[in-house]
Amino acid sequence: MIYDFEQRGFAVIERMVAPDLLDSLRAEADRLLATSDHRAGVRNALSRSAVLSRVARSGPPAEVAREVLGPRGPPAKLTVLDK
């Protein structure tokens, strides 16, 4: 993955998130979207959701980010879009 990222500027990671975790993330995104005043999505989702915050800080996406960036660069923002 690091090689792809360094050579192409991106890497495709298939099945990074387990299906059961993906289901809970979808449910949490739906919950946030249902309570949002904005038509297109929810900004600052890390501060609005303990579930999304936990996965962003210690779940599979965080592990990949640490592999690429090293220990620096904790997640700063997350926007949930209704597309």
Helices and strands as residue ranges (DSSP letters): H 2-8, H 19-34, E 41-42, H 45-48, H 50-58, H 60-69, E 80-81
